[in-house]
Amino acid sequence: MSEQKYRVKTIVFTSGERVPLLLDSKVQSLFYPTLFITTRVSGPGQSFNTVISYLSAIKRL
């Protein structure tokens, strides 16, 4: 079985805001998926689970 290349991790800020990130095998955030999520998907009216769904789809590409 191969090692998982990417994973989704949720960061919780002191304000309570939850931010999901796509991490590589070196536990580094991937720039372009994070940019896409923050500029196109996240925002008013979008649920946290919607953002998780987008990241989960991106990690399978």
The first five atom37 places (N, CA, C, CB, O) and aatype in JSON, in Angstrom:
{
  "aatype": [12, 15, 6, 5, 11, 18, 1, 19, 11, 16, 9, 19, 13, 16, 15, 7, 6, 1, 19, 14, 10, 10, 10, 3, 15, 11, 19, 5, 15, 10, 13, 18, 14, 16, 10, 13, 9, 16, 16, 1, 19, 15, 7, 14, 7, 5, 15, 13, 2, 16, 19, 9, 15, 18, 10, 15, 0, 9, 11, 1, 10],
  "atom_mask": [
    [1, 1, 1, 1, 1],
    [1, 1, 1, 1, 1],
    [1, 1, 1, 1, 1],
    [1, 1, 1, 1, 1],
    [1, 1, 1, 1, 1],
    [1, 1, 1, 1, 1],
    [1, 1, 1, 1, 1],
    [1, 1, 1, 1, 1],
    [1, 1, 1, 1, 1],
    [1, 1, 1, 1, 1],
    [1, 1, 1, 1, 1],
    [1, 1, 1, 1, 1],
    [1, 1, 1, 1, 1],
    [1, 1, 1, 1, 1],
    [1, 1, 1, 1, 1],
    [1, 1, 1, 0, 1],
    [1, 1, 1, 1, 1],
    [1, 1, 1, 1, 1],
    [1, 1, 1, 1, 1],
    [1, 1, 1, 1, 1],
    [1, 1, 1, 1, 1],
    [1, 1, 1, 1, 1],
    [1, 1, 1, 1, 1],
    [1, 1, 1, 1, 1],
    [1, 1, 1, 1, 1],
    [1, 1, 1, 1, 1],
    [1, 1, 1, 1, 1],
    [1, 1, 1, 1, 1],
    [1, 1, 1, 1, 1],
    [1, 1, 1, 1, 1],
    [1, 1, 1, 1, 1],
    [1, 1, 1, 1, 1],
    [1, 1, 1, 1, 1],
    [1, 1, 1, 1, 1],
    [1, 1, 1, 1, 1],
    [1, 1, 1, 1, 1],
    [1, 1, 1, 1, 1],
    [1, 1, 1, 1, 1],
    [1, 1, 1, 1, 1],
    [1, 1, 1, 1, 1],
    [1, 1, 1, 1, 1],
    [1, 1, 1, 1, 1],
    [1, 1, 1, 0, 1],
    [1, 1, 1, 1, 1],
    [1, 1, 1, 0, 1],
    [1, 1, 1, 1, 1],
    [1, 1, 1, 1, 1],
    [1, 1, 1, 1, 1],
    [1, 1, 1, 1, 1],
    [1, 1, 1, 1, 1],
    [1, 1, 1, 1, 1],
    [1, 1, 1, 1, 1],
    [1, 1, 1, 1, 1],
    [1, 1, 1, 1, 1],
    [1, 1, 1, 1, 1],
    [1, 1, 1, 1, 1],
    [1, 1, 1, 1, 1],
    [1, 1, 1, 1, 1],
    [1, 1, 1, 1, 1],
    [1, 1, 1, 1, 1],
    [1, 1, 1, 1, 1]
  ],
  "atom_positions": [
    [[0.83, -1.17, 0.0], [0.0, 0.0, 0.0], [0.89, 1.25, 0.0], [-0.95, -0.01, 1.21], [1.86, 1.31, 0.76]],
    [[0.57, 2.23, -0.83], [1.4, 3.43, -0.92], [1.05, 4.46, 0.15], [1.26, 4.06, -2.3], [-0.07, 4.5, 0.66]],
    [[2.03, 5.28, 0.47], [1.83, 6.33, 1.46], [0.96, 7.42, 0.85], [3.2, 6.92, 1.93], [1.08, 7.74, -0.33]],
    [[0.09, 7.99, 1.66], [-0.8, 9.05, 1.2], [0.01, 10.3, 0.92], [-1.91, 9.34, 2.24], [0.76, 10.76, 1.78]],
    [[-0.13, 10.88, -0.31], [0.66, 12.04, -0.68], [0.16, 13.33, -0.04], [0.67, 12.19, -2.18], [0.95, 14.18, 0.37]],
    [[-1.15, 13.47, 0.04], [-1.74, 14.72, 0.54], [-2.77, 14.42, 1.61], [-2.38, 15.52, -0.61], [-3.36, 13.34, 1.65]],
    [[-2.97, 15.4, 2.51], [-4.02, 15.28, 3.51], [-4.58, 16.65, 3.83], [-3.48, 14.6, 4.79], [-3.92, 17.67, 3.63]],
    [[-5.79, 16.65, 4.32], [-6.47, 17.89, 4.71], [-6.36, 18.02, 6.22], [-7.97, 17.89, 4.24], [-6.7, 17.1, 6.97]],
    [[-5.88, 19.18, 6.68], [-5.77, 19.46, 8.11], [-6.5, 20.75, 8.41], [-4.27, 19.55, 8.55], [-6.45, 21.71, 7.63]],
    [[-7.19, 20.78, 9.53], [-7.93, 21.98, 9.94], [-7.14, 22.71, 11.01], [-9.34, 21.61, 10.46], [-6.71, 22.13, 12.01]],
    [[-6.96, 24.0, 10.79], [-6.31, 24.88, 11.75], [-7.41, 25.72, 12.39], [-5.2, 25.78, 11.06], [-8.26, 26.27, 11.7]],
    [[-7.38, 25.82, 13.72], [-8.38, 26.62, 14.44], [-7.67, 27.8, 15.08], [-9.13, 25.75, 15.53], [-6.77, 27.63, 15.91]],
    [[-8.07, 29.01, 14.69], [-7.51, 30.22, 15.25], [-8.14, 30.54, 16.61], [-7.7, 31.4, 14.28], [-9.19, 29.98, 16.94]],
    [[-7.52, 31.41, 17.37], [-8.04, 31.77, 18.68], [-9.42, 32.43, 18.59], [-7.08, 32.7, 19.4], [-10.19, 32.4, 19.55]],
    [[-9.74, 33.02, 17.45], [-11.05, 33.63, 17.25], [-12.14, 32.58, 17.03], [-11.01, 34.58, 16.07], [-13.33, 32.91, 17.05]],
    [[-11.73, 31.31, 16.82], [-12.69, 30.25, 16.57], [-12.84, 29.91, 15.11], [0.0, 0.0, 0.0], [-13.48, 28.91, 14.76]],
    [[-12.26, 30.71, 14.24], [-12.34, 30.45, 12.8], [-11.57, 29.18, 12.46], [-11.79, 31.64, 11.99], [-10.44, 28.98, 12.9]],
    [[-12.21, 28.31, 11.67], [-11.58, 27.07, 11.22], [-11.15, 27.22, 9.77], [-12.53, 25.86, 11.4], [-11.94, 27.64, 8.93]],
    [[-9.9, 26.87, 9.49], [-9.37, 26.99, 8.14], [-8.76, 25.65, 7.73], [-8.3, 28.13, 8.04], [-7.77, 25.22, 8.32]],
    [[-9.35, 24.98, 6.73], [-8.77, 23.73, 6.26], [-7.64, 24.0, 5.27], [-9.85, 22.84, 5.61], [-7.74, 24.91, 4.44]],
    [[-6.57, 23.22, 5.36], [-5.43, 23.35, 4.46], [-5.11, 22.01, 3.84], [-4.21, 23.91, 5.2], [-5.31, 20.97, 4.47]],
    [[-4.62, 22.02, 2.62], [-4.15, 20.81, 1.97], [-2.64, 20.74, 2.17], [-4.51, 20.79, 0.44], [-1.91, 21.65, 1.77]],
    [[-2.18, 19.67, 2.81], [-0.77, 19.51, 3.14], [-0.16, 18.38, 2.32], [-0.6, 19.24, 4.64], [-0.84, 17.4, 1.99]],
    [[1.12, 18.53, 1.99], [1.82, 17.45, 1.28], [2.44, 16.49, 2.29], [2.91, 18.03, 0.35], [2.23, 16.62, 3.49]],
    [[3.21, 15.53, 1.79], [3.8, 14.51, 2.67], [4.85, 15.08, 3.62], [4.42, 13.41, 1.83], [5.2, 14.44, 4.61]],
    [[5.35, 16.29, 3.32], [6.32, 16.96, 4.2], [5.61, 17.9, 5.19], [7.34, 17.75, 3.37], [6.27, 18.67, 5.88]],
    [[4.29, 17.82, 5.24], [3.43, 18.63, 6.1], [3.59, 20.12, 5.81], [3.74, 18.35, 7.58], [3.65, 20.95, 6.73]],
    [[3.67, 20.44, 4.54], [3.73, 21.84, 4.09], [2.45, 22.16, 3.34], [4.99, 22.09, 3.2], [1.96, 21.34, 2.56]],
    [[1.93, 23.33, 3.57], [0.72, 23.76, 2.89], [1.01, 23.97, 1.4], [0.17, 25.06, 3.52], [2.05, 24.52, 1.04]],
    [[0.1, 23.53, 0.55], [0.26, 23.72, -0.89], [-0.3, 25.08, -1.28], [-0.45, 22.58, -1.67], [-1.46, 25.39, -1.0]],
    [[0.52, 25.89, -1.93], [0.17, 27.28, -2.21], [-1.06, 27.43, -3.1], [1.33, 27.98, -2.84], [-2.02, 28.11, -2.71]],
    [[-1.06, 26.82, -4.28], [-2.13, 27.07, -5.24], [-3.5, 26.53, -4.81], [-1.77, 26.47, -6.56], [-4.5, 27.23, -4.99]],
    [[-3.58, 25.32, -4.23], [-4.9, 24.92, -3.7], [-5.4, 25.83, -2.59], [-4.83, 23.49, -3.19], [-6.59, 26.12, -2.5]],
    [[-4.48, 26.29, -1.72], [-4.87, 27.2, -0.65], [-5.35, 28.53, -1.22], [-3.7, 27.42, 0.33], [-6.33, 29.1, -0.75]],
    [[-4.65, 29.03, -2.23], [-5.06, 30.28, -2.88], [-6.44, 30.13, -3.52], [-4.03, 30.69, -3.95], [-7.28, 31.02, -3.38]],
    [[-6.68, 29.02, -4.21], [-7.98, 28.77, -4.83], [-9.09, 28.74, -3.79], [-7.95, 27.46, -5.62], [-10.14, 29.35, -3.97]],
    [[-8.85, 28.02, -2.71], [-9.88, 27.89, -1.67], [-10.19, 29.24, -1.04], [-9.42, 26.9, -0.6], [-11.36, 29.57, -0.83]],
    [[-9.16, 30.03, -0.73], [-9.4, 31.3, -0.05], [-10.0, 32.36, -0.96], [-8.1, 31.82, 0.53], [-10.74, 33.23, -0.49]],
    [[-9.71, 32.32, -2.26], [-10.23, 33.36, -3.15], [-11.51, 32.98, -3.87], [-9.19, 33.7, -4.16], [-12.3, 33.87, -4.21]],
    [[-11.75, 31.69, -4.1], [-12.91, 31.28, -4.9], [-13.98, 30.52, -4.14], [-12.45, 30.44, -6.02], [-15.15, 30.59, -4.51]],
    [[-13.61, 29.81, -3.09], [-14.57, 28.94, -2.42], [-14.99, 29.49, -1.07], [-13.99, 27.55, -2.25], [-16.19, 29.61, -0.8]],
    [[-14.04, 29.84, -0.23], [-14.37, 30.35, 1.11], [-15.01, 31.72, 1.01], [-13.12, 30.43, 1.99], [-14.78, 32.47, 0.06]],
    [[-15.8, 32.02, 1.98], [-16.4, 33.35, 2.03], [-17.75, 33.29, 2.69], [0.0, 0.0, 0.0], [-18.19, 32.24, 3.16]],
    [[-18.4, 34.43, 2.73], [-19.72, 34.49, 3.35], [-20.69, 33.53, 2.67], [-20.27, 35.93, 3.31], [-20.77, 33.5, 1.44]],
    [[-21.4, 32.78, 3.45], [-22.39, 31.87, 2.89], [-21.86, 30.48, 2.57], [0.0, 0.0, 0.0], [-22.66, 29.59, 2.28]],
    [[-20.57, 30.28, 2.61], [-20.01, 28.96, 2.33], [-19.75, 28.24, 3.64], [-18.7, 29.07, 1.5], [-19.16, 28.8, 4.57]],
    [[-20.2, 27.01, 3.72], [-19.99, 26.26, 4.95], [-18.59, 25.67, 4.98], [-21.04, 25.15, 5.09], [-17.94, 25.5, 3.95]],
    [[-18.15, 25.37, 6.16], [-16.84, 24.77, 6.37], [-16.75, 23.43, 5.63], [-16.57, 24.58, 7.88], [-15.71, 23.12, 5.04]],
    [[-17.82, 22.65, 5.67], [-17.82, 21.34, 5.02], [-17.72, 21.44, 3.5], [-19.08, 20.58, 5.39], [-17.18, 20.53, 2.86]],
    [[-18.21, 22.51, 2.92], [-18.07, 22.73, 1.48], [-16.6, 22.89, 1.12], [-18.87, 23.96, 1.03], [-16.13, 22.32, 0.13]],
    [[-15.88, 23.66, 1.91], [-14.45, 23.88, 1.67], [-13.7, 22.55, 1.81], [-13.88, 24.93, 2.66], [-12.81, 22.26, 1.01]],
    [[-14.03, 21.76, 2.81], [-13.42, 20.45, 3.0], [-13.68, 19.57, 1.78], [-13.96, 19.76, 4.29], [-12.78, 18.86, 1.33]],
    [[-14.88, 19.62, 1.25], [-15.22, 18.81, 0.06], [-14.37, 19.21, -1.14], [-16.71, 18.96, -0.28], [-13.89, 18.34, -1.87]],
    [[-14.18, 20.5, -1.35], [-13.34, 20.97, -2.46], [-11.9, 20.47, -2.28], [-13.37, 22.51, -2.55], [-11.3, 19.97, -3.23]],
    [[-11.35, 20.61, -1.09], [-9.97, 20.18, -0.84], [-9.84, 18.67, -1.01], [-9.52, 20.59, 0.56], [-8.83, 18.19, -1.54]],
    [[-10.83, 17.92, -0.57], [-10.77, 16.47, -0.72], [-10.78, 16.07, -2.2], [-11.94, 15.81, 0.01], [-10.11, 15.12, -2.59]],
    [[-11.54, 16.79, -3.0], [-11.55, 16.53, -4.44], [-10.22, 16.9, -5.08], [-12.68, 17.3, -5.12], [-9.73, 16.17, -5.95]],
    [[-9.63, 18.01, -4.68], [-8.35, 18.45, -5.23], [-7.25, 17.45, -4.89], [-7.99, 19.84, -4.71], [-6.38, 17.19, -5.73]],
    [[-7.26, 16.91, -3.7], [-6.18, 15.99, -3.32], [-6.22, 14.69, -4.1], [-6.25, 15.69, -1.84], [-5.22, 13.97, -4.14]],
    [[-7.36, 14.37, -4.71], [-7.47, 13.15, -5.51], [-7.04, 13.34, -6.95], [-8.89, 12.65, -5.48], [-6.91, 12.37, -7.7]],
    [[-6.81, 14.58, -7.36], [-6.4, 14.84, -8.75], [-4.99, 14.39, -9.03], [-6.52, 16.32, -9.07], [-4.49, 14.54, -10.14]]
  ]
}
